Amino acid sequence: MAPKRKERYRKPKKICWHLYSLQTLNPEKFIRVIDKILRREFMVIK
């Protein structure tokens, strides 16, 4: 019988974005994040 493996820790999905952290994103990721913010899947904090 094979030994059981522990489940790996998965980081929680980032849903809250600060305005300053958006400035450091590359253009492709910035577009994806802004799209989700506009669809209200993500939230912007000040």
PDBQT receptor file of N, H, CA, C and O in Angstrom, charges set to zero:
ATOM      1  N   MET A   1       0.849  -1.182   0.000  1.00  0.00    +0.000 N 
ATOM      2  CA  MET A   1       0.000   0.000   0.000  1.00  0.00    +0.000 C 
ATOM      3  C   MET A   1       0.893   1.244   0.000  1.00  0.00    +0.000 C 
ATOM      4  O   MET A   1       1.842   1.334   0.778  1.00  0.00    +0.000 OA
ATOM      5  N   ALA A   2       0.587   2.178  -0.860  1.00  0.00    +0.000 N 
ATOM      6  H   ALA A   2      -0.184   2.105  -1.492  1.00  0.00    +0.000 HD
ATOM      7  CA  ALA A   2       1.399   3.390  -0.982  1.00  0.00    +0.000 C 
ATOM      8  C   ALA A   2       1.118   4.345   0.176  1.00  0.00    +0.000 C 
ATOM      9  O   ALA A   2      -0.026   4.479   0.610  1.00  0.00    +0.000 OA
ATOM     10  N   PRO A   3       2.170   5.013   0.680  1.00  0.00    +0.000 N 
ATOM     11  CA  PRO A   3       1.944   5.971   1.777  1.00  0.00    +0.000 C 
ATOM     12  C   PRO A   3       1.154   7.186   1.290  1.00  0.00    +0.000 C 
ATOM     13  O   PRO A   3       1.275   7.620   0.145  1.00  0.00    +0.000 OA
ATOM     14  N   LYS A   4       0.353   7.707   2.190  1.00  0.00    +0.000 N 
ATOM     15  H   LYS A   4       0.254   7.354   3.120  1.00  0.00    +0.000 HD
ATOM     16  CA  LYS A   4      -0.446   8.887   1.831  1.00  0.00    +0.000 C 
ATOM     17  C   LYS A   4       0.448  10.115   1.761  1.00  0.00    +0.000 C 
ATOM     18  O   LYS A   4       1.364  10.281   2.566  1.00  0.00    +0.000 OA
ATOM     19  N   ARG A   5       0.172  10.958   0.803  1.00  0.00    +0.000 N 
ATOM     20  H   ARG A   5      -0.572  10.823   0.149  1.00  0.00    +0.000 HD
ATOM     21  CA  ARG A   5       0.932  12.201   0.675  1.00  0.00    +0.000 C 
ATOM     22  C   ARG A   5       0.157  13.336   1.314  1.00  0.00    +0.000 C 
ATOM     23  O   ARG A   5      -1.073  13.383   1.273  1.00  0.00    +0.000 OA
ATOM     24  N   LYS A   6       0.909  14.243   1.902  1.00  0.00    +0.000 N 
ATOM     25  H   LYS A   6       1.908  14.205   1.935  1.00  0.00    +0.000 HD
ATOM     26  CA  LYS A   6       0.272  15.436   2.449  1.00  0.00    +0.000 C 
ATOM     27  C   LYS A   6      -0.081  16.372   1.309  1.00  0.00    +0.000 C 
ATOM     28  O   LYS A   6       0.656  16.484   0.329  1.00  0.00    +0.000 OA
ATOM     29  N   GLU A   7      -1.207  17.036   1.446  1.00  0.00    +0.000 N 
ATOM     30  H   GLU A   7      -1.806  16.945   2.241  1.00  0.00    +0.000 HD
ATOM     31  CA  GLU A   7      -1.567  18.023   0.427  1.00  0.00    +0.000 C 
ATOM     32  C   GLU A   7      -0.659  19.225   0.566  1.00  0.00    +0.000 C 
ATOM     33  O   GLU A   7      -0.351  19.653   1.678  1.00  0.00    +0.000 OA
ATOM     34  N   ARG A   8      -0.232  19.766  -0.552  1.00  0.00    +0.000 N 
ATOM     35  H   ARG A   8      -0.483  19.418  -1.456  1.00  0.00    +0.000 HD
ATOM     36  CA  ARG A   8       0.621  20.945  -0.534  1.00  0.00    +0.000 C 
ATOM     37  C   ARG A   8      -0.192  22.165  -0.131  1.00  0.00    +0.000 C 
ATOM     38  O   ARG A   8      -1.391  22.261  -0.391  1.00  0.00    +0.000 OA
ATOM     39  N   TYR A   9       0.499  23.084   0.506  1.00  0.00    +0.000 N 
ATOM     40  H   TYR A   9       1.473  23.006   0.717  1.00  0.00    +0.000 HD
ATOM     41  CA  TYR A   9      -0.136  24.342   0.877  1.00  0.00    +0.000 C 
ATOM     42  C   TYR A   9      -0.313  25.179  -0.378  1.00  0.00    +0.000 C 
ATOM     43  O   TYR A   9       0.629  25.356  -1.150  1.00  0.00    +0.000 OA
ATOM     44  N   ARG A  10      -1.511  25.689  -0.580  1.00  0.00    +0.000 N 
ATOM     45  H   ARG A  10      -2.276  25.544   0.048  1.00  0.00    +0.000 HD
ATOM     46  CA  ARG A  10      -1.779  26.560  -1.715  1.00  0.00    +0.000 C 
ATOM     47  C   ARG A  10      -2.043  27.962  -1.197  1.00  0.00    +0.000 C 
ATOM     48  O   ARG A  10      -2.859  28.171  -0.299  1.00  0.00    +0.000 OA
ATOM     49  N   LYS A  11      -1.337  28.912  -1.779  1.00  0.00    +0.000 N 
ATOM     50  H   LYS A  11      -0.674  28.742  -2.509  1.00  0.00    +0.000 HD
ATOM     51  CA  LYS A  11      -1.535  30.294  -1.361  1.00  0.00    +0.000 C 
ATOM     52  C   LYS A  11      -2.944  30.732  -1.742  1.00  0.00    +0.000 C 
ATOM     53  O   LYS A  11      -3.435  30.360  -2.808  1.00  0.00    +0.000 OA
ATOM     54  N   PRO A  12      -3.601  31.512  -0.894  1.00  0.00    +0.000 N 
ATOM     55  CA  PRO A  12      -4.926  32.013  -1.252  1.00  0.00    +0.000 C 
ATOM     56  C   PRO A  12      -4.829  32.971  -2.433  1.00  0.00    +0.000 C 
ATOM     57  O   PRO A  12      -3.819  33.647  -2.624  1.00  0.00    +0.000 OA
ATOM     58  N   LYS A  13      -5.884  33.014  -3.208  1.00  0.00    +0.000 N 
ATOM     59  H   LYS A  13      -6.705  32.464  -3.053  1.00  0.00    +0.000 HD
ATOM     60  CA  LYS A  13      -5.927  33.883  -4.372  1.00  0.00    +0.000 C 
ATOM     61  C   LYS A  13      -5.994  35.338  -3.916  1.00  0.00    +0.000 C 
ATOM     62  O   LYS A  13      -6.755  35.682  -3.013  1.00  0.00    +0.000 OA
ATOM     63  N   LYS A  14      -5.201  36.170  -4.542  1.00  0.00    +0.000 N 
ATOM     64  H   LYS A  14      -4.583  35.890  -5.276  1.00  0.00    +0.000 HD
ATOM     65  CA  LYS A  14      -5.181  37.587  -4.175  1.00  0.00    +0.000 C 
ATOM     66  C   LYS A  14      -6.385  38.266  -4.818  1.00  0.00    +0.000 C 
ATOM     67  O   LYS A  14      -6.497  38.315  -6.043  1.00  0.00    +0.000 OA
ATOM     68  N   ILE A  15      -7.285  38.789  -3.988  1.00  0.00    +0.000 N 
ATOM     69  H   ILE A  15      -7.194  38.749  -2.993  1.00  0.00    +0.000 HD
ATOM     70  CA  ILE A  15      -8.466  39.455  -4.534  1.00  0.00    +0.000 C 
ATOM     71  C   ILE A  15      -8.499  40.940  -4.190  1.00  0.00    +0.000 C 
ATOM     72  O   ILE A  15      -9.275  41.689  -4.782  1.00  0.00    +0.000 OA
ATOM     73  N   CYS A  16      -7.681  41.373  -3.256  1.00  0.00    +0.000 N 
ATOM     74  H   CYS A  16      -7.050  40.764  -2.775  1.00  0.00    +0.000 HD
ATOM     75  CA  CYS A  16      -7.617  42.787  -2.887  1.00  0.00    +0.000 C 
ATOM     76  C   CYS A  16      -6.326  43.376  -3.437  1.00  0.00    +0.000 C 
ATOM     77  O   CYS A  16      -5.238  42.867  -3.169  1.00  0.00    +0.000 OA
ATOM     78  N   TRP A  17      -6.452  44.439  -4.201  1.00  0.00    +0.000 N 
ATOM     79  H   TRP A  17      -7.336  44.853  -4.420  1.00  0.00    +0.000 HD
ATOM     80  CA  TRP A  17      -5.298  45.072  -4.833  1.00  0.00    +0.000 C 
ATOM     81  C   TRP A  17      -5.166  46.498  -4.358  1.00  0.00    +0.000 C 
ATOM     82  O   TRP A  17      -6.150  47.233  -4.286  1.00  0.00    +0.000 OA
ATOM     83  N   HIS A  18      -3.955  46.886  -4.035  1.00  0.00    +0.000 N 
ATOM     84  H   HIS A  18      -3.156  46.289  -4.094  1.00  0.00    +0.000 HD
ATOM     85  CA  HIS A  18      -3.653  48.261  -3.659  1.00  0.00    +0.000 C 
ATOM     86  C   HIS A  18      -3.249  49.015  -4.917  1.00  0.00    +0.000 C 
ATOM     87  O   HIS A  18      -2.659  48.435  -5.829  1.00  0.00    +0.000 OA
ATOM     88  N   LEU A  19      -3.563  50.297  -4.970  1.00  0.00    +0.000 N 
ATOM     89  H   LEU A  19      -4.043  50.768  -4.230  1.00  0.00    +0.000 HD
ATOM     90  CA  LEU A  19      -3.260  51.092  -6.163  1.00  0.00    +0.000 C 
ATOM     91  C   LEU A  19      -1.781  51.057  -6.517  1.00  0.00    +0.000 C 
ATOM     92  O   LEU A  19      -1.428  51.002  -7.695  1.00  0.00    +0.000 OA
ATOM     93  N   TYR A  20      -0.921  51.088  -5.519  1.00  0.00    +0.000 N 
ATOM     94  H   TYR A  20      -1.207  51.133  -4.562  1.00  0.00    +0.000 HD
ATOM     95  CA  TYR A  20       0.516  51.098  -5.787  1.00  0.00    +0.000 C 
ATOM     96  C   TYR A  20       1.004  49.753  -6.332  1.00  0.00    +0.000 C 
ATOM     97  O   TYR A  20       1.932  49.711  -7.140  1.00  0.00    +0.000 OA
ATOM     98  N   SER A  21       0.390  48.669  -5.898  1.00  0.00    +0.000 N 
ATOM     99  H   SER A  21      -0.363  48.703  -5.242  1.00  0.00    +0.000 HD
ATOM    100  CA  SER A  21       0.818  47.366  -6.420  1.00  0.00    +0.000 C 
ATOM    101  C   SER A  21       0.398  47.179  -7.874  1.00  0.00    +0.000 C 
ATOM    102  O   SER A  21       1.043  46.435  -8.612  1.00  0.00    +0.000 OA
ATOM    103  N   LEU A  22      -0.662  47.837  -8.288  1.00  0.00    +0.000 N 
ATOM    104  H   LEU A  22      -1.186  48.442  -7.689  1.00  0.00    +0.000 HD
ATOM    105  CA  LEU A  22      -1.070  47.763  -9.696  1.00  0.00    +0.000 C 
ATOM    106  C   LEU A  22      -0.050  48.437 -10.603  1.00  0.00    +0.000 C 
ATOM    107  O   LEU A  22       0.113  48.041 -11.758  1.00  0.00    +0.000 OA
ATOM    108  N   GLN A  23       0.628  49.437 -10.095  1.00  0.00    +0.000 N 
ATOM    109  H   GLN A  23       0.496  49.758  -9.157  1.00  0.00    +0.000 HD
ATOM    110  CA  GLN A  23       1.602  50.169 -10.905  1.00  0.00    +0.000 C 
ATOM    111  C   GLN A  23       2.819  49.317 -11.252  1.00  0.00    +0.000 C 
ATOM    112  O   GLN A  23       3.495  49.587 -12.245  1.00  0.00    +0.000 OA
ATOM    113  N   THR A  24       3.104  48.311 -10.464  1.00  0.00    +0.000 N 
ATOM    114  H   THR A  24       2.554  48.091  -9.657  1.00  0.00    +0.000 HD
ATOM    115  CA  THR A  24       4.309  47.510 -10.689  1.00  0.00    +0.000 C 
ATOM    116  C   THR A  24       4.067  46.305 -11.595  1.00  0.00    +0.000 C 
ATOM    117  O   THR A  24       5.016  45.603 -11.942  1.00  0.00    +0.000 OA
ATOM    118  N   LEU A  25       2.828  46.053 -11.983  1.00  0.00    +0.000 N 
ATOM    119  H   LEU A  25       2.057  46.623 -11.701  1.00  0.00    +0.000 HD
ATOM    120  CA  LEU A  25       2.524  44.881 -12.806  1.00  0.00    +0.000 C 
ATOM    121  C   LEU A  25       2.967  45.080 -14.245  1.00  0.00    +0.000 C 
ATOM    122  O   LEU A  25       3.042  46.201 -14.747  1.00  0.00    +0.000 OA
ATOM    123  N   ASN A  26       3.258  43.954 -14.898  1.00  0.00    +0.000 N 
ATOM    124  H   ASN A  26       3.197  43.043 -14.491  1.00  0.00    +0.000 HD
ATOM    125  CA  ASN A  26       3.550  44.056 -16.325  1.00  0.00    +0.000 C 
ATOM    126  C   ASN A  26       2.229  44.303 -17.069  1.00  0.00    +0.000 C 
ATOM    127  O   ASN A  26       1.167  44.016 -16.516  1.00  0.00    +0.000 OA
ATOM    128  N   PRO A  27       2.260  44.816 -18.285  1.00  0.00    +0.000 N 
ATOM    129  CA  PRO A  27       1.027  45.224 -18.979  1.00  0.00    +0.000 C 
ATOM    130  C   PRO A  27      -0.012  44.114 -19.138  1.00  0.00    +0.000 C 
ATOM    131  O   PRO A  27      -1.208  44.378 -19.009  1.00  0.00    +0.000 OA
ATOM    132  N   GLU A  28       0.411  42.883 -19.413  1.00  0.00    +0.000 N 
ATOM    133  H   GLU A  28       1.383  42.668 -19.518  1.00  0.00    +0.000 HD
ATOM    134  CA  GLU A  28      -0.555  41.798 -19.605  1.00  0.00    +0.000 C 
ATOM    135  C   GLU A  28      -1.306  41.479 -18.315  1.00  0.00    +0.000 C 
ATOM    136  O   GLU A  28      -2.527  41.319 -18.316  1.00  0.00    +0.000 OA
ATOM    137  N   LYS A  29      -0.568  41.390 -17.230  1.00  0.00    +0.000 N 
ATOM    138  H   LYS A  29       0.424  41.520 -17.229  1.00  0.00    +0.000 HD
ATOM    139  CA  LYS A  29      -1.209  41.083 -15.948  1.00  0.00    +0.000 C 
ATOM    140  C   LYS A  29      -2.070  42.259 -15.488  1.00  0.00    +0.000 C 
ATOM    141  O   LYS A  29      -3.139  42.059 -14.913  1.00  0.00    +0.000 OA
ATOM    142  N   PHE A  30      -1.610  43.475 -15.738  1.00  0.00    +0.000 N 
ATOM    143  H   PHE A  30      -0.741  43.638 -16.205  1.00  0.00    +0.000 HD
ATOM    144  CA  PHE A  30      -2.383  44.660 -15.379  1.00  0.00    +0.000 C 
ATOM    145  C   PHE A  30      -3.751  44.629 -16.060  1.00  0.00    +0.000 C 
ATOM    146  O   PHE A  30      -4.767  44.914 -15.427  1.00  0.00    +0.000 OA
ATOM    147  N   ILE A  31      -3.778  44.286 -17.337  1.00  0.00    +0.000 N 
ATOM    148  H   ILE A  31      -2.953  44.054 -17.852  1.00  0.00    +0.000 HD
ATOM    149  CA  ILE A  31      -5.042  44.235 -18.080  1.00  0.00    +0.000 C 
ATOM    150  C   ILE A  31      -5.963  43.170 -17.496  1.00  0.00    +0.000 C 
ATOM    151  O   ILE A  31      -7.162  43.406 -17.347  1.00  0.00    +0.000 OA
ATOM    152  N   ARG A  32      -5.415  41.993 -17.162  1.00  0.00    +0.000 N 
ATOM    153  H   ARG A  32      -4.441  41.801 -17.283  1.00  0.00    +0.000 HD
ATOM    154  CA  ARG A  32      -6.240  40.931 -16.578  1.00  0.00    +0.000 C 
ATOM    155  C   ARG A  32      -6.821  41.344 -15.229  1.00  0.00    +0.000 C 
ATOM    156  O   ARG A  32      -7.990  41.083 -14.947  1.00  0.00    +0.000 OA
ATOM    157  N   VAL A  33      -6.008  41.986 -14.403  1.00  0.00    +0.000 N 
ATOM    158  H   VAL A  33      -5.058  42.198 -14.633  1.00  0.00    +0.000 HD
ATOM    159  CA  VAL A  33      -6.467  42.390 -13.072  1.00  0.00    +0.000 C 
ATOM    160  C   VAL A  33      -7.526  43.484 -13.184  1.00  0.00    +0.000 C 
ATOM    161  O   VAL A  33      -8.546  43.430 -12.497  1.00  0.00    +0.000 OA
ATOM    162  N   ILE A  34      -7.296  44.462 -14.034  1.00  0.00    +0.000 N 
ATOM    163  H   ILE A  34      -6.468  44.505 -14.593  1.00  0.00    +0.000 HD
ATOM    164  CA  ILE A  34      -8.271  45.544 -14.202  1.00  0.00    +0.000 C 
ATOM    165  C   ILE A  34      -9.588  45.008 -14.740  1.00  0.00    +0.000 C 
ATOM    166  O   ILE A  34     -10.655  45.464 -14.332  1.00  0.00    +0.000 OA
ATOM    167  N   ASP A  35      -9.524  44.050 -15.648  1.00  0.00    +0.000 N 
ATOM    168  H   ASP A  35      -8.656  43.680 -15.980  1.00  0.00    +0.000 HD
ATOM    169  CA  ASP A  35     -10.745  43.436 -16.177  1.00  0.00    +0.000 C 
ATOM    170  C   ASP A  35     -11.548  42.781 -15.055  1.00  0.00    +0.000 C 
ATOM    171  O   ASP A  35     -12.772  42.908 -15.008  1.00  0.00    +0.000 OA
ATOM    172  N   LYS A  36     -10.864  42.084 -14.155  1.00  0.00    +0.000 N 
ATOM    173  H   LYS A  36      -9.870  41.980 -14.192  1.00  0.00    +0.000 HD
ATOM    174  CA  LYS A  36     -11.565  41.437 -13.044  1.00  0.00    +0.000 C 
ATOM    175  C   LYS A  36     -12.068  42.451 -12.022  1.00  0.00    +0.000 C 
ATOM    176  O   LYS A  36     -13.092  42.228 -11.377  1.00  0.00    +0.000 OA
ATOM    177  N   ILE A  37     -11.361  43.550 -11.873  1.00  0.00    +0.000 N 
ATOM    178  H   ILE A  37     -10.528  43.731 -12.397  1.00  0.00    +0.000 HD
ATOM    179  CA  ILE A  37     -11.837  44.609 -10.978  1.00  0.00    +0.000 C 
ATOM    180  C   ILE A  37     -13.129  45.203 -11.532  1.00  0.00    +0.000 C 
ATOM    181  O   ILE A  37     -14.074  45.457 -10.785  1.00  0.00    +0.000 OA
ATOM    182  N   LEU A  38     -13.164  45.418 -12.827  1.00  0.00    +0.000 N 
ATOM    183  H   LEU A  38     -12.396  45.212 -13.434  1.00  0.00    +0.000 HD
ATOM    184  CA  LEU A  38     -14.364  45.978 -13.448  1.00  0.00    +0.000 C 
ATOM    185  C   LEU A  38     -15.544  45.010 -13.382  1.00  0.00    +0.000 C 
ATOM    186  O   LEU A  38     -16.696  45.439 -13.326  1.00  0.00    +0.000 OA
ATOM    187  N   ARG A  39     -15.264  43.716 -13.389  1.00  0.00    +0.000 N 
ATOM    188  H   ARG A  39     -14.328  43.368 -13.435  1.00  0.00    +0.000 HD
ATOM    189  CA  ARG A  39     -16.329  42.716 -13.246  1.00  0.00    +0.000 C 
ATOM    190  C   ARG A  39     -16.647  42.427 -11.780  1.00  0.00    +0.000 C 
ATOM    191  O   ARG A  39     -17.471  41.566 -11.477  1.00  0.00    +0.000 OA
ATOM    192  N   ARG A  40     -15.994  43.146 -10.880  1.00  0.00    +0.000 N 
ATOM    193  H   ARG A  40     -15.324  43.846 -11.126  1.00  0.00    +0.000 HD
ATOM    194  CA  ARG A  40     -16.184  43.040  -9.431  1.00  0.00    +0.000 C 
ATOM    195  C   ARG A  40     -15.794  41.680  -8.864  1.00  0.00    +0.000 C 
ATOM    196  O   ARG A  40     -16.347  41.244  -7.854  1.00  0.00    +0.000 OA
ATOM    197  N   GLU A  41     -14.840  41.008  -9.513  1.00  0.00    +0.000 N 
ATOM    198  H   GLU A  41     -14.391  41.363 -10.334  1.00  0.00    +0.000 HD
ATOM    199  CA  GLU A  41     -14.292  39.774  -8.958  1.00  0.00    +0.000 C 
ATOM    200  C   GLU A  41     -13.157  40.105  -7.996  1.00  0.00    +0.000 C 
ATOM    201  O   GLU A  41     -12.925  39.379  -7.030  1.00  0.00    +0.000 OA
ATOM    202  N   PHE A  42     -12.450  41.203  -8.262  1.00  0.00    +0.000 N 
ATOM    203  H   PHE A  42     -12.639  41.792  -9.048  1.00  0.00    +0.000 HD
ATOM    204  CA  PHE A  42     -11.379  41.687  -7.404  1.00  0.00    +0.000 C 
ATOM    205  C   PHE A  42     -11.786  43.034  -6.832  1.00  0.00    +0.000 C 
ATOM    206  O   PHE A  42     -12.721  43.670  -7.318  1.00  0.00    +0.000 OA
ATOM    207  N   MET A  43     -11.080  43.461  -5.799  1.00  0.00    +0.000 N 
ATOM    208  H   MET A  43     -10.320  42.945  -5.404  1.00  0.00    +0.000 HD
ATOM    209  CA  MET A  43     -11.403  44.701  -5.118  1.00  0.00    +0.000 C 
ATOM    210  C   MET A  43     -10.145  45.560  -5.016  1.00  0.00    +0.000 C 
ATOM    211  O   MET A  43      -9.041  45.044  -4.842  1.00  0.00    +0.000 OA
ATOM    212  N   VAL A  44     -10.325  46.869  -5.125  1.00  0.00    +0.000 N 
ATOM    213  H   VAL A  44     -11.222  47.288  -5.266  1.00  0.00    +0.000 HD
ATOM    214  CA  VAL A  44      -9.210  47.808  -4.973  1.00  0.00    +0.000 C 
ATOM    215  C   VAL A  44      -9.326  48.451  -3.603  1.00  0.00    +0.000 C 
ATOM    216  O   VAL A  44     -10.399  48.899  -3.200  1.00  0.00    +0.000 OA
ATOM    217  N   ILE A  45      -8.206  48.491  -2.894  1.00  0.00    +0.000 N 
ATOM    218  H   ILE A  45      -7.334  48.127  -3.222  1.00  0.00    +0.000 HD
ATOM    219  CA  ILE A  45      -8.181  49.171  -1.601  1.00  0.00    +0.000 C 
ATOM    220  C   ILE A  45      -7.297  50.398  -1.716  1.00  0.00    +0.000 C 
ATOM    221  O   ILE A  45      -6.366  50.440  -2.519  1.00  0.00    +0.000 OA
ATOM    222  N   LYS A  46      -7.601  51.381  -0.909  1.00  0.00    +0.000 N 
ATOM    223  H   LYS A  46      -8.357  51.347  -0.256  1.00  0.00    +0.000 HD
ATOM    224  CA  LYS A  46      -6.833  52.634  -0.963  1.00  0.00    +0.000 C 
ATOM    225  C   LYS A  46      -5.819  52.682   0.140  1.00  0.00    +0.000 C 
ATOM    226  O   LYS A  46      -5.080  53.660   0.256  1.00  0.00    +0.000 OA
TER     227      LYS A  46
